[in-house]
Amino acid sequence: MPYTSIVPREAVEHYGREFINHAVGTGPFKLAEYNPNSKIIFKKNPTFRKELYPSEGEPEDQQQGLLVDAGKSLPLADQLNIEVYVEMQPMWLNFLSGKLDVSSIPKDNFSSAITSDRKLRPELVSQGIQLVKAPMLDITHASFNMADPLLGKNKYLRQALSLAYDENSFIDLFYNGAAVPAQGPIPPGLDGYNSQLKNPYRQFNIARAKELLAKAGYPEGKGLPPLEYASVASSLGRQQTEYLQKMFGAIGVKLNVNTYSWPQFLETVKNKRAQIWEYAWAGDYPDAENFLQLFYSKNASPGQNDSNYSNPEFDQLYVKSLDLPAGAERTALYQKMASMVIEDAPWIFGAHRMRFTLFQKWLKNYKPHEFAHGNFKYYRVDPNLKQ
């Protein structure tokens, strides 16, 4: 994993907190330019160890031309440019004009790129653009700050807000239907996932939400101060927060929105100053532990448990699960921990998404993978095709 990459002690000691701007490592590329708000440039590392492009792969790799460069020294590209976009439309237009090699599909352009049966539209196919789609090992969610004196101490309030959140319509509007509603913290495909699970607080039900809001002490929202929502400043973020305000407003809950740049947003969340926010977690490795650790109390902010959830019984089961091999006993623990989190509702569970990625015909060896931490070294641009 990238977090355990080897770096020189003397460089870290020399640069201190500025090491991120002067990264020195042992990878296939050297950091040439680092401007996280616009562009990051990597150049080929002339002292990279001897590593060759693989000569074997999955059965379809040969057919798809992914083994043409077998045996060649890595990396194949001389330079790698990462373009950073605050808004999706400039990125999309630059991809269509050929200025970008790879792009995701913005929400507002999905139907113009993908057909109703989830295939690439013929006009894009004719340009040589190619589509890769795959389920993501992830979960989106709205987080409640459990350290907040209002939300953290009122389970019924959190449950009421969860019931007022219509995830199916959210998926249609913002993910173009390319996702499935999440019932708990464990994504499909992992040990501990229960396809029959129905989270009682994730079945969109305004009447039940109002009942729980009254049980929380705020009938029809009366007496409840406006809740504060932290959002990243973007057109998509604005659309999503407006929809969330509408959903919560249906049960009488007012939502104030505070917008931040991405670094400011992270700082606000990690310092426990946010009350509610939307987030997503993509798995670092294919085990439910990677998702359940988001609720372990010792991982509270500034760690990955940024909802600051704390349940001693959950912690006890979590620690016990770490010593167990895969099997029925560990699966049962995973599912019990998931049921605890569902009942305590530190999150409004959102969706497990599908990834739709487009790439140009001149980009070779592009094969996305959920844990592809070092794939850039394989990429190559065919200059004749690009010309």
C-alpha positions in Angstrom: 0.0 0.0 0.0 1.2 3.5 -0.7 1.2 4.4 3.0 4.0 2.0 3.6 6.2 3.1 0.7 9.9 3.4 1.6 11.2 6.9 1.8 14.6 8.2 2.9 14.8 9.3 6.5 17.2 12.1 5.7 14.7 13.7 3.2 11.9 13.5 5.7 14.1 15.1 8.4 15.3 17.8 6.1 11.9 18.8 4.7 9.7 18.0 7.7 6.0 18.8 6.9 7.1 20.1 3.5 8.1 16.6 2.5 4.8 16.3 0.6 6.0 19.1 -1.7 9.4 17.5 -2.2 8.7 13.8 -2.1 11.6 11.5 -2.5 11.1 7.8 -2.9 12.0 4.6 -4.8 9.2 4.5 -7.4 9.2 4.5 -11.2 8.7 8.3 -11.4 10.2 11.4 -9.8 8.0 14.3 -8.6 8.8 17.2 -10.9 6.0 19.6 -10.1 3.5 19.6 -7.3 0.6 22.1 -7.4 -2.3 20.2 -5.8 -4.8 22.9 -7.0 -3.9 22.5 -10.7 -1.3 20.1 -11.8 1.1 17.4 -10.6 3.9 16.3 -12.9 6.0 13.1 -12.6 9.1 12.3 -14.7 10.7 9.0 -15.3 13.1 7.9 -12.6 16.4 7.0 -14.4 17.6 5.0 -11.3 14.4 2.9 -11.0 15.2 -0.7 -10.2 15.0 -3.3 -13.0 11.4 -4.3 -13.5 9.8 -5.7 -16.6 6.3 -5.6 -18.1 4.6 -8.9 -17.3 4.3 -11.6 -19.9 1.3 -13.3 -18.4 -2.2 -12.1 -17.5 -5.8 -13.0 -17.5 -7.2 -14.9 -20.5 -8.7 -11.8 -22.1 -5.5 -9.7 -21.7 -3.8 -11.1 -24.8 -6.9 -10.5 -26.9 -7.2 -6.9 -25.7 -3.6 -6.1 -26.5 -2.5 -5.8 -22.9 0.6 -8.1 -23.3 2.1 -6.3 -26.4 4.8 -4.7 -24.2 5.7 -8.0 -22.4 9.4 -8.0 -21.3 10.0 -4.2 -21.7 11.6 -2.2 -18.9 9.3 -0.1 -16.7 8.1 2.6 -16.6 7.1 2.9 -20.2 6.2 6.6 -20.2 8.7 9.4 -19.9 6.3 11.8 -18.1 3.0 11.6 -16.3 0.7 14.7 -16.0 -2.1 14.7 -13.4 -4.6 17.5 -14.1 -6.7 18.7 -11.2 -10.2 20.0 -11.8 -12.5 21.7 -9.3 -15.4 21.5 -11.7 -16.3 18.5 -13.9 -17.3 20.2 -17.1 -13.8 21.5 -18.1 -12.4 18.0 -17.4 -15.1 16.4 -19.6 -14.6 18.9 -22.5 -10.8 18.4 -22.4 -11.2 14.7 -22.6 -13.6 14.9 -25.6 -11.1 17.2 -27.3 -8.3 14.7 -26.8 -6.4 16.8 -24.2 -6.9 14.1 -21.5 -6.2 10.4 -21.9 -8.5 9.2 -19.1 -11.7 10.6 -17.6 -14.6 9.7 -15.4 -18.1 10.7 -16.7 -19.7 13.7 -15.0 -23.2 13.2 -13.7 -24.8 15.7 -16.2 -23.1 14.0 -19.2 -23.8 10.4 -18.3 -26.7 9.9 -20.6 -24.9 11.5 -23.5 -22.1 9.0 -23.1 -23.8 5.8 -21.9 -26.9 4.1 -23.3 -29.8 2.8 -21.2 -28.3 -0.7 -21.3 -25.0 0.7 -19.8 -23.0 0.7 -23.0 -20.8 3.4 -24.7 -22.7 5.4 -27.2 -21.9 4.7 -30.9 -20.6 8.2 -31.6 -18.0 7.8 -28.9 -17.1 4.3 -30.0 -16.5 5.7 -33.5 -13.9 8.0 -32.1 -12.0 5.1 -30.6 -13.0 6.0 -27.0 -13.2 2.9 -24.8 -15.3 2.2 -21.7 -14.3 0.3 -18.5 -17.0 -0.4 -15.9 -16.7 -2.3 -12.7 -18.2 -2.3 -9.2 -16.3 -0.3 -6.7 -15.5 -1.7 -3.3 -16.8 1.4 -1.6 -19.5 3.1 0.4 -20.9 6.6 0.4 -22.4 8.0 3.6 -23.5 11.0 5.5 -21.6 11.2 8.7 -22.8 12.5 12.1 -20.2 13.8 14.5 -20.8 11.7 17.5 -18.7 14.1 19.6 -21.3 16.8 18.9 -23.4 17.5 22.0 -26.7 17.5 20.1 -26.3 14.8 17.4 -24.0 12.5 19.3 -26.3 12.1 22.3 -29.6 11.6 20.4 -29.9 8.3 18.6 -33.5 8.8 17.7 -32.6 12.1 16.0 -30.0 10.3 13.9 -32.3 7.5 13.0 -35.1 10.0 12.0 -32.7 11.8 9.6 -31.6 8.4 8.2 -35.3 7.5 7.5 -35.9 10.8 5.7 -33.0 10.3 3.3 -34.3 8.8 0.1 -31.2 7.0 -1.3 -33.0 5.5 -4.3 -33.8 8.9 -5.8 -30.4 10.2 -4.8 -28.8 7.3 -6.8 -30.9 8.1 -9.8 -30.1 11.8 -9.6 -26.5 11.8 -8.8 -25.1 8.4 -9.8 -27.3 7.9 -12.9 -28.7 4.7 -11.3 -25.2 3.2 -11.3 -25.1 2.2 -7.7 -27.0 0.1 -5.1 -28.3 1.4 -1.8 -26.1 0.5 1.2 -27.8 -1.2 4.1 -24.8 -1.4 6.3 -21.0 -0.7 6.4 -19.9 -3.8 4.5 -19.9 -3.7 0.7 -21.0 -6.6 -1.5 -18.4 -9.1 -2.3 -16.7 -9.1 1.1 -17.0 -11.7 3.9 -19.7 -10.5 6.3 -21.9 -8.9 3.7 -25.5 -10.0 4.0 -27.5 -9.6 0.8 -30.7 -10.2 2.8 -30.1 -7.4 5.3 -32.7 -4.7 5.5 -31.6 -1.7 7.6 -34.7 -0.6 9.5 -33.5 3.0 9.3 -32.7 3.0 5.6 -36.1 2.3 4.3 -37.3 5.7 3.1 -40.3 6.4 5.4 -41.3 10.0 6.2 -44.0 9.0 8.7 -41.7 6.8 10.7 -39.0 9.5 10.5 -41.5 12.0 12.1 -42.3 9.5 14.8 -38.6 9.1 15.8 -38.1 12.9 15.5 -40.9 13.3 18.1 -39.3 10.6 20.2 -36.1 12.5 20.0 -37.8 15.5 21.6 -38.5 17.5 18.5 -42.0 16.9 17.1 -42.2 18.3 13.6 -38.7 19.7 14.2 -40.0 22.2 16.8 -37.2 23.2 19.2 -34.5 21.7 17.1 -31.8 24.3 16.1 -30.7 24.3 12.5 -28.1 21.6 11.8 -24.8 22.5 10.3 -23.7 20.7 7.1 -20.1 20.9 5.8 -19.8 20.7 2.0 -17.0 21.0 -0.6 -17.4 24.0 -2.8 -18.4 22.7 -6.3 -21.5 22.7 -8.5 -22.1 19.0 -7.7 -21.7 19.6 -4.0 -24.2 22.5 -4.2 -26.7 20.3 -6.0 -26.3 17.5 -3.4 -26.7 19.8 -0.4 -29.8 21.4 -1.9 -31.3 17.9 -2.3 -30.3 17.0 1.3 -31.9 20.2 2.6 -35.1 19.3 0.8 -35.2 15.7 2.2 -34.6 16.9 5.8 -37.0 19.8 5.4 -39.8 17.2 4.7 -39.7 16.3 8.4 -39.2 19.8 9.7 -35.4 19.8 10.1 -33.5 22.9 8.8 -30.0 22.4 7.4 -27.5 25.3 7.2 -24.7 24.7 4.7 -21.1 25.7 5.1 -18.9 25.3 2.0 -15.1 24.8 2.1 -12.2 24.0 -0.2 -11.1 20.4 -0.1 -8.2 21.0 2.3 -10.4 23.2 4.5 -13.1 20.5 4.5 -10.7 17.9 5.7 -9.3 20.1 8.4 -12.8 20.9 9.7 -13.8 17.2 9.8 -10.5 16.0 11.3 -10.7 18.7 14.0 -14.2 17.6 15.0 -15.7 20.9 14.1 -18.2 19.6 11.5 -21.6 18.4 12.5 -22.9 16.6 9.4 -21.1 15.9 6.1 -21.0 13.6 3.1 -18.1 11.3 2.5 -17.1 8.0 0.9 -14.7 5.3 1.7 -13.0 3.0 -0.9 -11.5 -0.2 0.4 -7.7 -0.3 0.9 -7.8 -4.1 0.7 -10.6 -6.7 0.2 -11.6 -7.4 3.8 -14.6 -6.1 5.8 -12.1 -5.1 8.6 -11.1 -2.2 6.5 -14.6 -0.8 6.7 -15.3 -1.8 10.3 -12.2 0.0 11.5 -13.9 3.2 10.6 -16.0 2.7 13.8 -13.2 1.6 16.2 -13.0 4.2 18.9 -9.1 4.3 18.9 -9.3 5.5 15.3 -11.3 8.6 16.2 -10.4 11.9 14.6 -7.9 12.8 13.3 -7.9 9.1 12.5 -10.2 7.4 10.0 -13.1 7.1 12.5 -14.0 10.7 11.7 -17.6 10.2 13.0 -15.9 9.7 16.4 -18.2 6.7 17.1 -17.4 4.9 20.4 -19.0 1.7 21.6 -17.0 -0.4 24.1 -18.8 -3.6 23.0 -18.1 -2.9 19.3 -14.4 -2.3 20.2 -14.2 -5.6 22.1 -15.6 -7.5 19.1 -13.4 -5.6 16.7 -10.2 -6.5 18.6 -11.3 -10.1 18.9 -11.9 -10.3 15.1 -8.3 -9.3 14.3 -7.0 -12.6 15.7 -9.4 -14.8 13.8 -8.8 -16.4 10.5 -11.5 -16.2 7.8 -14.4 -18.5 8.7 -17.8 -18.8 10.3 -16.7 -17.3 13.6 -15.2 -14.2 12.1 -18.1 -13.7 9.7 -20.5 -13.8 12.6 -18.5 -11.2 14.5 -18.4 -8.9 11.4 -22.2 -9.2 11.0 -22.7 -8.5 14.7 -20.5 -5.4 14.6 -22.4 -4.2 11.5 -25.7 -4.6 13.3 -24.4 -2.5 16.2 -23.4 0.3 13.8 -26.8 0.1 12.1 -28.7 0.5 15.4 -26.5 3.4 16.7 -26.6 5.2 13.3 -23.4 7.3 13.3 -23.8 7.3 9.5 -26.6 7.5 7.0 -25.6 4.6 4.8 -25.6 5.8 1.2 -24.6 3.6 -1.8 -22.1 1.2 -3.3 -21.2 2.7 -6.6 -20.2 1.4 -10.1 -17.1 2.9 -11.7 -17.5 4.1 -15.3 -14.2 5.2 -16.8 -13.4 6.3 -20.4 -10.0 6.3 -22.0 -8.6 7.3 -25.4 -7.6 4.7 -28.0 -3.9 5.8 -27.9 -3.6 5.0 -24.2 -2.2 1.5 -24.0 -2.1 -1.0 -21.1 -4.9 0.8 -19.2 -6.6 -1.8 -17.0 -8.2 -0.4 -13.8 -8.2 -2.4 -10.6 -9.6 -1.6 -7.2 -6.2 -1.9 -5.6 -4.0 -0.8 -8.5 -1.5 1.4 -6.5 1.3 1.1 -9.1 -0.3 1.0 -12.5 1.1 4.2 -13.9 4.4 2.4 -14.7 2.6 0.2 -17.3 0.9 3.0 -19.2 2.1 4.0 -22.7 0.8 6.6 -25.2 0.9 5.6 -28.9 2.1 8.9 -30.5 0.9 7.9 -34.0 -2.6 7.1 -32.9 -2.7 10.3 -30.8 -1.5 12.4 -33.8 
